[in-house]
């Protein structure tokens, strides 16, 4: 069992739960790889994948406090996004709170994303001198268009769950009190649905809407690695850890 992520299969549902509530479920390479492997190796008895988090966050992004500026987390996120989007099994993201940074990417990589209305989506990368990754440059734009994707990426503005549903970034936003019942209904409906047909639908829709996802993931990886060593990214990381405003220089 990999620390920080719970993986269990019951009644045909593979549940992946980010389980680091003390850090708002920030993720690292081993956690992401474990989740990806679970999806990649799922047997025929698995008819649905549900990804969620414990506590008040879905996932607040990469674990910057323990990051070494290497590619482990970046590569793990890319592997998981590929697993989620390539698998013939339907994937639901159950967003129980904050979905920021790569957590936002993972949330919207699912086929259907359900969120509590108290949660929000945030491409926080710009705030630390980096660019969106985890496929966000394709996933977000494919869902809500270029202008809105640029707004989220370049301005780093929070998008409430209600607004995310209204503009088509996610499937549905529910009042916190109604969320659990809706998730149970959705899980039951998809978990008992025509698995082969759902897989065919997923593949066909993905083929026409995420045509450049692999290219986006590779491009993000190359550009993000280059950004890791910029003065602005170093400043952004230090400011985040020291909980102070950033002073970017454009270098």
N, C-alpha and C positions, 0 to 999 in steps of 0.2 A: 504493500500500500504506500503510495506516494504522499508525503506530508503536504497538507494544504488543499487536497482535493479528495472528495468522496466519490467512489464509483460503484454503483450497484445495479443489478438487473433484477426486475421483479415483474411478473405478469406481462412479459414481452416488452417492457419499457426499460431502456438503459438510461439511468439518471446520473448525470455528472454535476456535482455540486462543489463550487469553489468554497473552501472552508477555512478562510483566514479572516474572520470578522474583525479581529483587532487591527488589521491593516486594510479594512474595506475590501477584502478579497483581492488584493494585488497579487499578480501572478508572476511566476518565474518559469524558466525552461522546463524543469522536470514536471511541474504541474501540467503544463501545456502538452508536453509529449505524452504523459500518461492519459490525458483526455483524448488526444488524437489516436493513440494506440487502441483505446477502448472502442472507438468508432470504427477504426480500420479493421479490427478483428472481430467485430460483432457477428454472432452466428445467426442462422436463419430464424431462430426463435425471437430475435429482437425485431420489433416492428415499429419502434419509435424511439427517438433520442430526445431527452429533455435536459437542457443545460440551465442551471440556476445558481444562486449563491445563498449563503447564510447571513443572517444579520440584516443590516440596513443597506447593504450594497449588493449589486450583481457582481461587478468587478470594477475597481477604480483604476485599472491599468497595470502597467508593469511595476514590479517592486523596485522602485528607484533607490530606496534606502540600502538595498543589498546588491544593486546592479554593478557590474564590472565594466560596463560599456562594451561588452562583447556581443556576440550574435546569438547566444543561447536562447534568450527570450524571444528575440525577433524570429529566429528559425522555428522555435516551438509554436509561436502564434501562426506563422505561415502554414506549418504542417497541419495545425488544427483547423484553420479556415479551409484548407484544401480537403481535409477529411469531412468536414461538415457539408461542404457544397458538392463534393463528388459522390458521397455515399448515396446509394439508392434508397436509404431509409429516411423517412421524413424527420426533420430536426426542428424542435421548438426551443426558443429561448424564453425562459420565464424570468423576466427582469423584475426582481423584487425591490430594486432601489437604484442607486447610482450606477450608470454604465459610462465610464470615462476612459479616454485613451484607447488602448487596445481592447479594453472591456467593451467599448462601444462597437468596435469592429466585430468582436465575437458575438455580440448581441444580435447584430443585424445580418450576420452570416447565416443565421438560421432561415429555414423556409417560412416559418411564422414566428413573429416576436410579439409576445404578450407582456404588458408592463403595468405595474402599479402606477396610478396617477401621481403619486408622491415622488416618483423617480424622475430621472432626467438623463439625457444623452449629451455627451460632451466630447468633442475631439480636442483634447487638452494639449496636444503636442506643441502647438505654437507657443504656449505659455512657458515651455522649457527649451525653446529654440530648435525644435525638431519638426518633422513632417508626419502626417498620418501614416500608419502602417497597418498590418493585418488585413490588407485588401481594401481598406476604407476608401482609397481614392477611386476604386471602381464600385464598391458596394453602395456607397452613399450616393454617388452621382447617378447610378443606375436606378436608384429608388426615387430620388427627389430632384434630379436635374443638376446641371452644372452651376447655376447661380447659387442655389441653396447649398450645394456642396462646398463651394468657395466660401460662403458665409460661415459655415460651421468650421471649416478648416483654417481659414485665415484670420477670423475674428475670435475664434475660440469661445463662442457664445453657448450657453446652456440651452438645450432644446427640451422643454418639458415633455413628459410622456404624452400628454393630451395633444400638444402641438405635433409631436412626432407621428401620432396616429392620423391627425388631420391632414398632414401633407404627404402621407404615404410612406414614411420611413419604416413604420412598424405596422403590424396587423391590428392591434387594439390596445387601448389604454382603459383600465378599469379602476374604479374607486377601490381603495385598499380593502374594504370590507367585502367586496364582490370578487376580488382577484382569485382567491383560492378556489371558489366554486367554478369560476370560468376556466381556470387551468385544469381542474379535474374533468370538466366536460370536454375540453379540447383534447386532453390526453386520452380519454376514453374513446372519443370519436375517431381520432387518428389511429390509435392503437388497435382498434377493432375494424379499421377500414380495409379496403382492397390494397394490400401492401404493394403488390406488383404494379398496379395502375398508378398508385401514388408516386412510386419511384419513377415510372415513365413520365408522368407529368412534371415532376421535379427536374428530371434530366432535360426535357424538351424546353421548359421555361428558362432554365439556367443557360442552355445553349444559345438562346436568343437574347438574353438580357445581361449575361456575364461573360460575354465572348472574349474579353481580354483580361480576365481575372488573373490567370497565370502570369501574363506580362506585367500586370500591375503589381503583383506580389514581388516579382523579381526586380522591377524598377524601384519599388519602395525600399527593398533590401539594399540595393546598391547606393541609392541616394541617402538613405538613413545612416548607413555606415560612414559615408563621407561627412555627414552632418555631426556625427558623434564627436569629432575632434575640432569642431569650430569653436571659436571663442564664445559665441552666443549660446551654444548648447552647454558648454562647460559652466557658463554663468547661470543658465537656466536651472541646471541640476543643483548647483550650490544654493541658489536662491530658494529653490523648493525645499531642500533639506534644512536650510536655516530659517525658513518661514519668513522671508523678507521679499520686498519688491525686486523685480529684475531690472538690470541696467544693461540692455542690449546695445551693442556697438555696430552691429551689421557685419561683423567679421567672423 
